């Protein structure tokens, strides 16, 4: 039965002579499916690429996640830090404090620049962030008290260089002769970093952890930055760390604080993919039309086959195979175009992006996941098979005598 159905489907698909219009419709259906599959794959690769690049760049400049007590500061820092560093999968952990302030250059009439100031431990900070690998002229491990490290864009905008003197007014009040006033500290610029992320290069700065603790009038760190082997391990290792150090701590990463951004990227991916999937559905109408025309043209032949002993199930199976075969050819054509294109366009960075639009993504990235490829294969095949069911049933319900008599 199977060989007969396959033989009949192959004969009708590759028939020569009459039926040139039906052949054209089959070719259009196959081409439309190939176009739809290609567009689906390219769209999913594009959205995956932007998602991966944004996450990669953000996590390269910062720790993968931060651990903090639910209330107050970390009381037993050596114990907590040791337990975190001994957790499998953790490659670095470093204590820190966060502050906000306004930067002023004393000898220049410039408006104050808002800053996020991070107090770090110079001995371990480099283990949790790659942002310090671009630091010039010295390693972050040589940072001393009274020194500050700023971003390249901020330095260029204010005309600052290594050795320049600046002052920072913190958003902390202290009691002075005239009442409460912001705390002000003077620093010497010890280095300039470049992260290629505008927000960091414009508004982030790093000082010694001792300076930050002195400013907060404490001897304790506020949080601990943690870096894992890979961003894919963040969720599991975060849970393992919290389980190890106790329930009085919480952990968060940039995916938590930027949840709206990453959720929007996922929604856009599936929304655009669904809209582009309409191309496949439109192409499937050509499969239905071509098979119905084929049933009409081969009505006499089908009547003869039924009269000679072919069962309606065999006839139905032969036409269903034709639709599935067209879907298979179209899917294969789409894959043969999209997979090499996505790989080569991503590897050789064919499509550059202007730095004014994306300061940390220099090209259009294309990243395909296995699940995306499976979806691009199964969806058109399923739709093609379902679309062929109606013409196949029409062919199977033909009456042998009536078919031969009406032809």
PyMOL commands that set and color helices and strands:
alter all, ss='L'
color gray80, all
select helices_A, chain A and resi 2-13+20-61+77-85+125-127+130-134+140-142+152-158+198-203+209-216+231-245+254-257+259-297+299-307+312-347+370-396+400-406
alter helices_A, ss='H'
color red, helices_A
select strands_A, chain A and resi 65-69+90-104+113-120+147-151+165-176+179-193+204-208+223-228+249-252
alter strands_A, ss='S'
color yellow, strands_A
deselect
rebuild
show_as cartoon
